[in-house]
Amino acid sequence: MTPKRKYEVSDSCSVQSHNVHKRPYHTENSNEAANAKKIRKSIVKTTRFVKTGSSLSNKIIWHYKKNTDNLSNFSAFLVSSKKDLIQLLKSSSMKHPIKFNLNLEATYSQPNVENSAENRAFKTSDKEIFMDTYIDSIVEQAFVKLLFEEDVYTSKGSGFTLEAIDGLLLSVYKYTPIGGSSYIPLPNYIKNKKAVINPQYIDQNCFKWLIPAKHVLGNNKNLAGENYTSLEEKYNFSGLTFPTPITEIKIFEKNNLNVSVNVFGLKHEKNKKHIVYPLKIVEEEKKDHFDLLLITDGDKSHYTYISNFSRLIRSQKTSHTENVKFCKRCFTSFDNRLRKN
């Protein structure tokens, strides 16, 4: 068996090859692909990434880093691109989450064979970046994947050798992760547990109107009116977009220092029951803590407030009928009964 190799792009980044998702290299020899690369190379006149195009709606933006120094080592070229790439991704993700992927473009040819040059593009899959993502690590992982793909190609013994490293193509997409939307009724299986408050709202600001549910008194918690809006000033919602994606809840927590928020999802099983599972779990529950349940219906999604977490998931994890405490990360149960020796 061939020993496993390590791929390194910097002193701080090394990954075993078996940890990298194997994807085949891509042949880019169509006239369209060749012309597109030629145009990109003609546009870029500097050593930095340059915007080379965008979709009509500006949802996708392409940037290109040309190998102006004519480096012949893939690792060295990627390292030379790292600082500029990280800065570009940071600035792109400041206003909203993004997805990105990389194409490492090169030209290969067969020695002593005329007109044998062929384009190759080694690619990464799309990767999400949020405001608080540690981008340096994400970029290093992407570089490892690119180097692994190139090594897989060259190890196949195709007879082609590297003629030139052409450049690095960055594609940036605006990314809208799942967030709250319009009102969705609770499934009967969940509703009957009487552990979730699901107030109806007049707009798509369900996260904003849901938070006061913890403090609303009386029997009208499922009807959002003045009983909710009168509590709006209790919290700082600045910096959030509505509907609010899960990734922005960290902004809400930073705005309100004594607040922590967990979010759970709901999966429909074949037996028509629904299974609760964690989506966002805090390391420490603060004094003013919220457990939210995100329910979906097709493309719609909607936050609800979990008023009794134990009652909500008890039948999912144990046959006990009394009050049981659960770890909200792994759902391990803990009861107050004394163990018999």
N, C-alpha and C positions, 0 to 999 in steps of 0.2 A: 504494500500500500504506500502511495506517495505521501510523504510527511506533509502536514499542514504548514502553510507559510504565513508569515505576518506581512502586512502591507503598511508602510509608514509614510506619512506626508509631513510630519513634524515630530519634534521630540515628545510632544504630549498626546499624539494620536497614533494608536496602533490597535488593529482589530484582527482577530483570527479570521481566516478566509471562510470558515464554515459559519460564521455569524453574519455573513453578507448575503443578502438575497440575490441569487444568481439570475442574471438576465443576459440574454445573448447580445452581442454587439450588433450594431445596425449598419447596413450598407446604404450609403447615401449617394448613389451613382446616377440617379435620374437627372435629366437636364435641368429640371426645376430646382432640385436640391443643390446641384453644382452652381447654378446661376445665383441662387440665394446666398450661398457662401461667398461667392466672388463679389457680390454687391456689399455684403457685410464687411469684408476685408478692405474694400475700396473706401468705405465710409469712415472707418476708424483710422485716425492719424496719430493717436496718442497711445501711451502705455496703459491707460486706464479703461474701465468699462465705459462704453458709449451707447446711448440709446439709438437703436437702429430701426425701430418700427413699433407699431401697435395695431391692435385690431380696431375695426371701425368704431366700436363702442368704448374703446380704451380699456376694456376689461383685461386684456393681456398686453404686456409691454415687454419688448425684447431688448436686451443689452448685450453688447459683444466686447470681449477682451481679446485683441489680436496679439499673436506672439511676435511682437515687434522686435524682440531681442533674439529671435531665431533660436530659442532654447530647444535642445534635442532630447531633453529628459522630461518625461511627463510630470514626475513628482516636483522637479524644480520649477516647472511652469505653473503648476497649481499653487505652490507655495508663494510664488511671486504675485499671484492673483488674489491671495487670501484676504489681505487687509482691505483692499478696495471692494471686494465682494461683500465682506461683512458689513462695511459701512453702508453700502448700497442697500442691503437687505434691512438694516436697522432703520434707515430713513424711509424705506418703502412701507415698513410695518408700523410706523408711528401713528398713523391716522386710523388704520383698520387692519385686521388680520390679513395675511397673504398666504398664498401657496407659491412655491417656486420649484423649478427643476433645472438641471444643467446638462448641456451637450458638449462633450469634449471632442472637438473636430480635429481630424488629422488626415494626412494623405499617405497611402502606402503604394508601393510598386514592386514589381518583380525584377530582381537584378538582371541586367543585360537584356531586358525585354522592352522594346520600344512601345510607347503609348500604353503602358500597362498600369498607369497611375489610377488608383481608385480611392474614393472618399470613404472614410469611416467616421462614425459618430458613436461615442460611448456615453450612455445616458443614465441619469438617475430618475427615480420615480418622484412624483409630486410630494412635497413636504410642507406642512403647515408651520407658520411662524406667527406668534402672538406678541403682544406688547412686552410680555415678561419672559419670552423664550430666550434661552442662552444660545445665541446664534453661533458663537464660536464653535461649540460642540457639534451643532447641526451641520455646519460647513465642513468640518473635519470628517464627519461620517460620510458626507456626500463625496468628498475627495477619495476616501478609501474605496467607496463603491466604484468610482470611475477607474481607479487604478486596478482594481480587481477585474473589471470587465476587459480592460486592455490586456491584462495578463492572460485571461482566458482565451482571447482571440489569438495572441501571439503563440501561445502554447499548443495551438491546434496544428501547427506546421503547415500553414497554407502556402508557404513559399513567398509570401509578401513581406517586405521589410519597410520599416518606417522611413518615409521620405521627408516629411515635415509635420510638425505640430502647428496647426493653423490657428486655433483659438478656442475660446470658451464662450458658449452661448447661454445666457441666462434668460429664462422665461419667468415672468412674475404675473400672478393672477390675483385679483381681488377675491378674498375668501370670506364667505358669510357662514360661520358655524351655526349650528342649530340654536335657536333661541325661542322665547315665548312669542306667541302669535295670538290668534283670536280664541274665544271661549270654546272649550270642548267639554262635554259632560263626562263625568267619571264613569268607567265601566261599573256595572252593577255589583260585580264581585268585590271591587274596591269600595264602592259607595256604601255597601252594607256593613262594612267594618266600622264605619263611623269614626274613622281615624284621620280623615283628610278634609280640609275646608277648601271648597272650590267656588269662590265668589264669581258672579258674572260681572263683566265690565262693559263699558260703552266704547272702548277703544282698544288698541293693541299694546297699551302700557301695562300689561298684566303683572310684570315684576314689580313695578312701582306701586300698584294698587294692592298687590298681594301681601307685601311686607307688613302692613298694618294689621293683617288678619290675626296676628298673634295677640294684639291688644284690644281687638273689638269685643265688646261684651254683649250679652243678650243672645236671643235666638235667631237673629237675622244676619249671621256671619256669612251666609251664602248669597246675600244680596248687597252688592257694593254700592253704597250711596254716600250720604254725608257721614255715616259712621266710619267710613274709610278715608274720605278726603280730608276730614277734620284732623286726621293723624299724619297727613302728608309731611308736615314740617318737622316731624319727629326725627327724620332721617335726611341725610344729604345724598341726593341722587345725581349730582353733577358729574359730567363726563360719560354718562351712559347713553347708549342709543336704544331706541325702542322700535320694534321688539328687542329685548335684551338677550344677546347670546350668552351662553354659559361662561365663556372666557372673560366677559366684562364684569362678572360678579366680583372679581378680585378688586376692581376699581371701587365698587360699592363698599367692600370691606376696608379698603384703605381710607375712604372718605369717612367711615364711621368706625373708630378705633376699637370700640367695645363690641363690635358685631362680627360674627362668623356665620358662614352659610354652607350647608351641605346640599348637594343636588342628587336626587335618585331618579333612575329611569324605570320604565314599566314595559315588560315584555309579555306578549300574549302566548300562552302555551296551548298545546293541542287539546287539552282537557277543558279549555275555555276559562281556565284560571289565569291570573296575571302574576308574574314574578317581578319583585322589586329588586333592583341592582344599583350599585353606586356609580355615579358619574363624576362627582366632585366631592372629595372628602377633605376637610381641613385637618391639620396636624393637631390643633388644640381648639376645643369649643370655648368661646369666650362668653362673657356674662350675658350678652344679648344674642343668643344663638337661634338660627332658623334651619329647619330641615324642609326642603322643598321637593316636590314630586313633579317631574316633567312628563306630561302625557302627550301623546302624538296621535294624529289621525291623518294619514297620508302625508301631505306637505305641511300640514298645520301642526303647531305645537303650543303647549300652554302650561304655565307654572301653576301648581297648587301648593297649599300649605299643609304639612303633616303635623297634625295636632297631637297625635299619639303614635310614636314610632313603634313601640312594642306591639301595640294592638294591630298595626298595619302588617307587620311581617311575621307575627307569632306563628300563625298556622303554616307559614311557608317553611319554618325551620324546626318547629317542635310541636309535640302533641299536648304540651302543658296548657292549661286553661287559665292559670293564674298569671299575674304580672311578671314578666321576664325581661331582664335587661340584655341588650345585644351590643356587640361591637359593631359600629356602623361601617367599618371598613371591610370586615370579613364575615359579619353576621353570626359570629360565635355567640351562643347564649350563656347567660349567667343568672341563676336564680338564687333565692335567699334561703333555700332549704338546706339544713345541716346534713352533711354526708354521714352515713352510718359506718362505723368501723367494722 
